Amino acid sequence: MSSSFFKTSISANLVLFLLLFAQSCQQDYEEPIISLEKYVIDDGFELEAIASEPFLEAPVAIDFDNQGRIWTVEMRGYMQTLTGESESMPNGVISILEDKDGDGVVDHSKVFLDSLVLPRAIAHVYGGLLYAEPPNLWFVEIDNDQPGKRILVDSLYADEGNVEHQPNGLMMNIDNWIYNARSHYRYKRENGIWLKEPTSFRGQWGITKDNFGRLYYNNNSTQIMGDYVLPNVLINNEFYQPKDGIGKVLTRNQRVYPLHATLVNRGYEKGVLDKDSMLVNVTSSCGPLVYRGGQFPDAFNLNAFVCAPEANLVKRNILTFDGPVTTAKQAYDDKEFIASTDEGFRPVNLFNGPDGGMYIVDMHRGIIQHGAYMTSYLRERLAASGMDKVIGMGRILRVKSKEKALNEIPNLTNASTRQLVDYLSHENGWIRDRAQQLIIQKNLKEAVPMLQTALSDSESENTQLHALYALEGLGTLTHEALLESAKSNNIKLASHALLLLPKYTAADGKKSEIDLVNELLSRKNKTIDLYLISFLADLHKRYDQSFASIIGHLVERNSESFYGDALISAMSEEEEVMKPHLEFVADKVVESIETVMDNRRNNKKYWIYEKASLPLDDRTHGLQLYRNTCAACHGGNGRGVEGLAPPLDNSEYIKGPAKRLGLVLLHGMKGPLHVNGKRYEMNAQMPGLANNNEFTDQDIVDLMVYLSNAFGTSSRGVNTEMIKELRNVKPKAGAYTEEELLEIIKEK
């Protein structure tokens, strides 16, 4: 082979290298310009579009890696059409967004995982990525921005339920547990082993926390809810479901103030819209956030922000803390923190960012109502307005204060041990959280002396809490350190210490623990009293019964019923021993103890300890049955197929008597028949389901509930007893005729 070949090859390769090098120095794509003229934000704040299509599509959640880059969960298959058949498409992705030219706007994206079906949540934890793709929860290692070894954490994470009602959130709390919305489990990895245990069921879409570690969430019609107590304090008795302190509605004010009339699912119902067709109260609230970024003015710190995508706005609530009790008040009486006339603006999640900004995940989708719950009223209006054509888009917006610059994002990957400990004092809660987790993940035992100093000497309440749980995560927390923390004037630190102390017992610790109890009792602090109940219950079990009356007095001097719930939770398996010592306590507490004793005898547990996953709701199950059984003839949109089957949408067979619909489903029908005044000959006879062994009475009920909701107005109280009765009301020959049905309904 001649030397000229080598020269030519080297030259060609050099040219190719130079071309590639030149391209790598340029922007990967032209940054789109997104107008925000239709958006109104509170004075003193700026709204920026930092990512948009073509870099992402239909985002529903984000997280940031240790470099501050945004990772997105893109649920591209969700309701691309009015009938939603796209949901089974494996077109979901998890992507990494980058700003390579440093101007604050995303100019590059790369796919980390693709071919996913409706992915819904991610979290950067333990040096990898935790992500949810129903029904599974996965953990995947990250190798140079590529997926590595994958571990199945939970095969039942989201195995049933509507896409709007499956677990999501994946939020690491200060206690080193990962919590979810719409779930009754929490997760943690210790020594390479994934742990899963029951927790309280919380919310619908999105979950957030405050600096103390209390959790907040919501549902479609209740904009902000939360727990008065730290996680799992009230659920340690498997035979008792607490009546108070968990799942509290923090404000009764669900009012919204949109800038324009918007399309909502049940706008025809009285009170949903006002005289100007403006939405009155939230109907799709989701994605709450307690702001902890440190960049907003002090008055906005620990405010609860809430998404209302149906009205194209983001709400602001001011939280007030009175001992354990938290309440919320809308910040404005006649406006919102952010509101827009852009009908594509669909904020579905909010996040604190590593720069102190508040990040808004805007799905930017015309249809946000799932097909299982969509009424014909909304379907018709979405089609008429062209909103069903708003697909293939997505935005990430950032809110920042005008008063203060965003903080510089540290590269936590390369941070030293000293720097990570120092970051536990950062004003931005996101940085504090991630620093704590990196200290634990990297097993930085050299940080222990620094953490112990921060725990005992720091003047910052937040720093002390993070130091406490960094030590806990490293396995280096001691009984002595917890005793001192429990005596602290930092009520939050003392509360957490009291909860942790039972796991860190000492052989000679009785005197010091009793001295601690006496000191804390004398404070008469309502928050301390709550967590002292749990600690005293542990002392009662470890030492003797002399603490029973003290616990009772703590419950008696605090009138709120969740103190009684704390007692019953903490005294699991000790009810019979405790009861004689609690006769002076409120009657309701004694009655609850008797209920627990009865539940224990009958092995009747609190449902979170028995159900592995949430059941499929009736309308979602009904939708599945409809698609598999009815849609081929009646169409996915219920408008019928010419020459084959009549329409269901607004049909008198759907909106009329429930028994008539039940008879048709069970026994079938043959034509001709009339729907909405039009005669249909029907070339084929509709078969009934009564003799199909795969369809139970409950299946028929669920199908009727879906049909009535999707193509009528309501399910009108249909139940399995009705179906059992109708199974025996058979037609004269083969299937019902229209005349027979009319005669039967008249008789009934």
Secondary structure, DSSP 8 states (H G I E B T S, - for coil): --HHHHHHHHHHHHHHHHHHHHHHTS-SS-------TTEEE-TTEEEEEEEETTS-SSEEEEEE-TT--EEEEE-TTTTSSSS-GGGG-S-EEEEEEE-TTSSSS--EEEEEEEEESS--EEEEETTEEEEEETTEEEEEEEETTEEEEEEEEETTTT-SS-GGGS-EEEEE-TTS-EEEESEEEEEEEETTEEEEEEEEEE-SS--EE-TT--EEEEETTEEEEE-SS-TTTT---TT----SSSSEES-S--B---SS----TTTTSTTTB-TTS-B-B-SS-EEEEE---S-S-GGGTT-EEEEEGGGTEEEEEEEEEETTEEEEEES-SS--SEEES-TT--EEEEEE-TTS-EEEEE---S--S-TTT--HHHHHHHHHHTGGG--S--EEEEEEESSS-------GGG--HHHHHHHTT-S-HHHHHHHHHHHHHTT-GGGHHHHHHHHHH-S-HHHHHHHHHHHHHHT---HHHHHHHHT-S-HHHHHHHHHHGGGS--TT-HHHHHHHHHHHHHH--HHHHHHHHHHHHHHHHHT-STTHHHHHHHHHTS-SHHHHHHHHHHTTT-HHHHGGGGTTS-HHHHHHHHHHHHHHHTT---GGGT-SS----HHHHHHHHHHHHTHHHH-TTSS-BTTTB---TT-HHHHS-HHHHHHHHHH-B-S-EEETTEEE--SS-B--STT-TT--HHHHHHHHHHHHHHHSS--TT--HHHHHHHHT---SSSSB-HHHHHHHHHH-
